[in-house]
Amino acid sequence: MASYHTASLGPFMRIGIVGCGRVGRVVSMAIDSGRVHVDLAAICDTTADKVQDLMFQLRRPTRSMSLQGLVASVDMVLEATNRHAAPPIIMAALDGGKDVLVTNAAAVLARDDFPRLAHDRGLTIYAVNAMLTGLTEINAAAAEPGASATLTISCPPPVLADSPFVRGRELKPGEEPQLVFQGEASDALAAFPPLANPIAAALIGTGEAELLVRVRAHQISDATDIELTVNTDQQQTNTHARVPTAGREPIAPEAIARLVVGFLRSLVSSVRLA
């Protein structure tokens, strides 16, 4: 069977990556190797050693810039930091008239006016998340009258250990998942900071629709099960995503980086899968 290659749109889109940690590094190396047909025009990080170390590994010339300089020099800004550092990066991109791709969906909720600012300026905030497949279901369901969605997140106890809602509580080991929380998304965001990104992604996807969040703990040590259940007009759709963990991180940074690479490849392809 013949292989099929999607053609990339030219000229190459200029990308600037803010954050040279585990996510930014993987994405930078993918672009540098030619696996993603975009131009890595600039990188930026608050830690100079990370910038220098990454630039040393890249084969193609890439400039190190301040955030303001990077925004002015690229077509799209890629945020690869953390949800606390991300909001100023999003704002800088919007102020500079640039689309922005964020790896921390929770950062989009940091300011109520981010969606309005992007809309008014003809820009787009892209949020890459491990729940992308499930969000397609949620977006479709949210358009229906009386739509509701239930997000169930099952993960190993170590991921939840530092969360305010379970701090000091003993999560009993066992084969069956233990339900530790059920409630509104806004309460879940405050109760479980490590799970902020998948919860925020679901919240963005549902829009005005009602979202119920359940958090369960189980003893699977090498993976996190993220289950989405969407209920619309007595119909039920179950979407499951399974993503690797990294210690107390609910989603391994390398897994997020792979999603970003896949998204960028789709973005610049002349053939896109819906």
Phi, psi and omega in degrees: 000131182289144176280159181235128182247125176279135180280144178268148180283141178240161356289166183302138174287136179271122182248139172242127183256123178257108184119115182249030177277209187295321179286308182301324181294312181299316181294318179300316181293326178294319178293316183297327181278353180091004179286341176235122187275065172228165179260116175282092188278331184198153173229159185207141175200150179286343178257111185298324182298323179295320179296311182296320180296317180292316180300326179294329183275341182281138179277327183265147181295130179223138184267144172264126185224166168288166179301315181296318179294321178297312181302319182289343190254357187235171176267330180216140177259131175252116177272121180227052184245246175216170189291343178275325180276341188291320185305315177297330178291317177300315181296319180297320179295314180295318178297329180272003178074031183239144170295156181222136177251119184251143176263357180239094183301328181299333180294334179295332181272358183294330178230131182295337186266001179304309180300319181293317180299316179297316181297312183297332183261007179068030183246170180230135170258114177264133179240112180269132183209155181295345182264022186303317180297315180295328180293332174299318177296315183295317180300319179293317182291325184296340180279350182273147178300135178069024184292146174215157181218147176239124177256119177248122179246119177249129182208162179297146180309322181302330179295327185266355191303321183266004180287137181305326186290333183245358181301126181089349177267149177264119177270113187287132177291152179172166181286328182272138178299143180256120179286121182248346181202144170209124181175196183287155183298322181297321177290322180294323179299319180285327185281331186226076179306322179297338182259013186301320185292311177295324178294315180296321179299318178293321180295319177296319182294324182282335180062243182274351181289157182282132180237124174255136181243131173240137176238127180236148176250137175217176190259016175287119190271341189248005183205157174245128175266122175248113184246129176250132175238119182247123180249121179217122176050050178067005177258144183234130177238127178253125177239128182244137173230139181235117184231149183286149175260168175221091182065244180266006178270125184293333178226123181298136179306324179297327177292319177297318180299319179296322177296319178297315179300314179298320180295316180297319179298319179292322185297323184259009179271147177280350175235120183238137178271127179275000000 
